[in-house]
Amino acid sequence: EELIEFVSYGNIKGIKEVVDFGNDWLRSNGFKRQNFVLTAFAMDMAEYFPHLVDRESDVYVGSNARKCLKLILPKVKHDNALRHLCEITGGVSKPYDMEDVACDFIRYIENFQSKEHIEMNSGIVYKNNV
């Protein structure tokens, strides 16, 4: 309730600002931080309620996205890397879109075919194109 109240009143909030508020509330109430969940929630809020959470704002970058950005733009800071990717792909995507894409890429190369998938396909192992 307090997070929704925070987002609903005052100026438009950035995604990181929403995450920080949520984490501050969690820690002050004896819970551990929840960056992943709160970031996903704040990104969704930016998508569906752009008048409350800024779609253009920077985001916290998850571990998979960090791996990807380190591979493709090793010397560029995360926020700048995401913004650069948005620019070179036509400026339509937002930083939260690019963070998600970067995560998906790592999931693809690291988890292309699970052990369960191989078993389900009678032991057939497929190769990805990376």
Secondary structure, DSSP 8 states (H G I E B T S, - for coil): -HHHHHHHSSS-B-HHHHHHHHHHHHHHTT----HHHHHHHHHHHHHH-TTTB-TTS-----HHHHHHHHHHSTTS-HHHHHHHHHHHTTS-S-HHHHHHHHHHHHHHHHSSS-HHHHHHTTT-------
